[in-house]
Amino acid sequence: MTTLPFRFGNECYTWFMSGSGATHANRLDHMIDVTAQAGLTGIEPIHFWMGDLSDPTRLAASLQSHGIELAAIALVLPWNYPLETEQERIEADRVIALLQRFPGALLCTVQAPTSRDDLAQRRQNLVGNVNAVSLRAAERGVDASFHPNSPPTSINRTAEDYEVILNGLDRAVTGWTPDVGHIINGGMDPLATMQQWQSLINHVHFKDWDGAPEFALMGAGKVDLIGVTRWLKSWNYAGWIICEDEAEAAVDDPDGVTLHDGRWIQEVLIPALA
């Protein structure tokens, strides 16, 4: 049996599929159940569709009943201005307070993409906001990690964006979540990019990609997921690898895709690491 330093979790019910998140609202208990059926051991919900399980007592009960850990919560906000808006600060502090009840679970900061207008200034705004949120989290005992994305309207999708933003992160209070699918979708090599910024990595997202036009079912695309995982194992990366499958099939059948990803990890990925 292969002993691994990291664990695999789930975020296959991803944010873009439902716009406001209404499609998945108040279904987190169901997602936790399917995650357990898939053989995954953690989950990373998006903050705006947690519904009744935003209550820490209810969330803890659901997680415990299914044998699943809270790996992280993804905090998805615009952060377009030099300082957080009042509503952004309220939402961030609410999520941080919830995470305080689950020691070890990460705050995963994600910018909601809107446009690449005024790019230079808005990248600096993003850095300032992420650092501010991460500092408040650190002061409350919650570790943070920044997750770039790659839609055409994202200001954190290209190699130049990464240079500006990752160099600007306050390493004392936040790490970086490389998402291999977003990296290749932004025109970069996933493994080389992760090697360049290895010292920042404290959380990882996996999705596959085939460029037709974007993401593929895990194991069916062009990302060398096995090679990346071998590299993570080689230096004893000890965090979570979160499956955030954004293949077209996941839009209509996220349960089925979650189960597929769990099987692929157990039947293909883990045996390849032996």
ZAMARGU-4260 file (C-alpha; in steps of 0.2 Angstrom, whole numbers, plus 5000, padded with zeros to 4 digits):
<rodrens>
0) 5000/5000/5000 | 5007/5017/4995 | 5009/5029/5010 | 5006/5047/5004 | 5010/5063/5013
5) 4995/5072/5006 | 4976/5069/5006 | 4963/5070/4992 | 4947/5081/4994 | 4933/5087/4983
10) 4926/5103/4976 | 4918/5096/4960 | 4902/5107/4963 | 4912/5122/4957 | 4906/5140/4957
15) 4905/5145/4939 | 4892/5132/4935 | 4878/5141/4943 | 4882/5159/4943 | 4875/5165/4960
20) 4877/5148/4967 | 4859/5145/4968 | 4860/5128/4959 | 4870/5121/4974 | 4863/5131/4988
25) 4859/5121/5004 | 4865/5105/4996 | 4882/5104/5006 | 4876/5089/5016 | 4873/5080/5000
30) 4890/5085/4993 | 4898/5079/5008 | 4889/5062/5007 | 4895/5060/4988 | 4912/5065/4993
35) 4913/5050/5005 | 4906/5038/4993 | 4920/5043/4981 | 4933/5038/4994 | 4939/5056/4996
40) 4942/5062/5013 | 4940/5081/5013 | 4929/5094/5005 | 4931/5113/5001 | 4914/5121/4999
45) 4912/5138/4991 | 4907/5151/5004 | 4891/5157/4996 | 4882/5140/4994 | 4885/5133/5011
50) 4867/5137/5016 | 4862/5129/5033 | 4879/5122/5035 | 4886/5139/5038 | 4881/5135/5056
55) 4897/5127/5063 | 4887/5115/5074 | 4877/5108/5059 | 4893/5108/5048 | 4903/5098/5061
60) 4888/5086/5063 | 4887/5083/5044 | 4906/5081/5042 | 4907/5069/5056 | 4892/5058/5051
65) 4901/5055/5034 | 4919/5054/5040 | 4924/5069/5030 | 4936/5084/5035 | 4934/5102/5031
70) 4949/5105/5020 | 4946/5123/5016 | 4932/5136/5012 | 4934/5145/4996 | 4931/5164/4999
75) 4926/5171/4982 | 4925/5190/4981 | 4928/5203/4968 | 4941/5214/4977 | 4942/5227/4963
80) 4946/5242/4974 | 4961/5247/4984 | 4952/5243/5000 | 4939/5230/5004 | 4921/5235/5002
85) 4911/5234/5018 | 4901/5219/5012 | 4918/5210/5007 | 4925/5213/5024 | 4909/5206/5032
90) 4909/5191/5021 | 4927/5188/5024 | 4926/5189/5043 | 4911/5178/5043 | 4921/5164/5034
95) 4936/5167/5045 | 4925/5165/5061 | 4918/5149/5054 | 4935/5142/5050 | 4941/5146/5068
100) 4929/5132/5073 | 4938/5119/5062 | 4957/5119/5066 | 4968/5115/5051 | 4955/5120/5038
105) 4962/5134/5026 | 4954/5150/5020 | 4956/5149/5001 | 4955/5166/4993 | 4948/5167/4976
110) 4945/5183/4965 | 4928/5183/4956 | 4934/5188/4938 | 4925/5203/4931 | 4937/5210/4917
115) 4955/5214/4913 | 4952/5233/4913 | 4964/5244/4922 | 4975/5229/4924 | 4990/5236/4933
120) 4980/5245/4946 | 4968/5231/4949 | 4982/5218/4951 | 4989/5229/4965 | 4971/5231/4973
125) 4970/5212/4973 | 4986/5209/4981 | 4982/5222/4995 | 4965/5215/4998 | 4971/5197/4999
130) 4985/5201/5011 | 4973/5211/5022 | 4961/5197/5023 | 4975/5184/5026 | 4982/5194/5040
135) 4965/5195/5049 | 4964/5176/5046 | 4982/5173/5053 | 4978/5184/5068 | 4963/5172/5072
140) 4974/5156/5069 | 4968/5152/5052 | 4980/5149/5038 | 4976/5156/5021 | 4980/5152/5003
145) 4977/5162/4987 | 4970/5153/4972 | 4972/5161/4954 | 4960/5157/4940 | 4960/5158/4921
150) 4943/5165/4913 | 4947/5178/4900 | 4940/5191/4912 | 4952/5186/4926 | 4967/5197/4931
155) 4977/5182/4938 | 4978/5171/4923 | 4994/5174/4914 | 5013/5172/4918 | 5014/5190/4920
160) 4999/5191/4932 | 5008/5177/4942 | 5024/5187/4943 | 5015/5202/4949 | 5003/5194/4961
165) 5013/5180/4969 | 5028/5191/4971 | 5016/5203/4980 | 5009/5191/4992 | 5013/5193/5011
170) 5022/5176/5013 | 5020/5178/5032 | 5001/5176/5031 | 4997/5168/5015 | 5002/5154/5003
175) 4997/5149/4986 | 4985/5136/4979 | 4991/5131/4961 | 4977/5125/4951 | 4985/5114/4937
180) 4970/5116/4925 | 4970/5135/4927 | 4989/5136/4925 | 4989/5127/4908 | 4973/5137/4903
185) 4983/5153/4906 | 4997/5147/4894 | 5009/5140/4907 | 5017/5123/4911 | 5009/5117/4927
190) 5024/5108/4934 | 5037/5121/4929 | 5026/5135/4937 | 5024/5125/4953 | 5042/5122/4954
195) 5046/5140/4952 | 5034/5145/4966 | 5036/5129/4977 | 5040/5139/4993 | 5022/5147/4992
200) 5012/5131/4990 | 5001/5126/5004 | 4986/5119/4995 | 4983/5112/4978 | 4969/5110/4966
205) 4968/5097/4952 | 4958/5098/4936 | 4962/5092/4919 | 4962/5102/4902 | 4961/5098/4884
210) 4959/5116/4877 | 4942/5111/4868 | 4939/5124/4873 | 4945/5122/4891 | 4943/5108/4904
215) 4942/5089/4903 | 4936/5075/4914 | 4950/5071/4926 | 4963/5059/4917 | 4956/5062/4900
220) 4965/5079/4896 | 4983/5085/4894 | 4989/5089/4911 | 5002/5077/4918 | 4993/5074/4934
225) 5003/5059/4938 | 5019/5068/4935 | 5014/5083/4946 | 5008/5071/4960 | 5025/5062/4959
230) 5034/5079/4961 | 5023/5084/4976 | 5027/5067/4984 | 5045/5069/4981 | 5046/5084/4993
235) 5033/5077/5005 | 5020/5090/5001 | 5008/5087/5016 | 4993/5097/5012 | 4977/5094/5002
240) 4975/5090/4984 | 4957/5096/4980 | 4948/5089/4964 | 4939/5103/4956 | 4933/5095/4940
245) 4926/5108/4928 | 4923/5096/4913 | 4907/5099/4904 | 4900/5083/4911 | 4902/5090/4929
250) 4889/5104/4924 | 4875/5092/4923 | 4881/5077/4933 | 4893/5083/4947 | 4889/5068/4958
255) 4894/5056/4944 | 4910/5066/4941 | 4914/5066/4959 | 4913/5047/4959 | 4923/5046/4943
260) 4937/5057/4951 | 4938/5046/4966 | 4939/5030/4956 | 4952/5038/4945 | 4963/5043/4960
265) 4961/5026/4968 | 4963/5015/4952 | 4975/5025/4941 | 4984/5039/4951 | 4989/5031/4967
270) 4995/5015/4959 | 5006/5025/4948 | 5015/5033/4963 | 5021/5016/4970
</rodrens>
